[in-house]
Amino acid sequence: MSKEKKKVNTSLRLDKKTLKALKLIAVEKETSVQAIIEKLILDYLKKMKEENK
């Protein structure tokens, strides 16, 4: 069994220009839009947890 946490699908609506910019950055950084968004969300959750201590 994999140690990686199971992922679930969700949908997200973004402005066309925003998505295009994210895709370009993902290509430049050799990553995915999904990975960028997940990191941003995790960083945000961590920040909120710290602020609520």
Buried (B, 14 or more C-beta within 10 A) or exposed (E): EEEEEEEEEEEEEEEEEEEEEBEEEBEEEEEEBEEBBEEEEEEEEEEEEEEEE
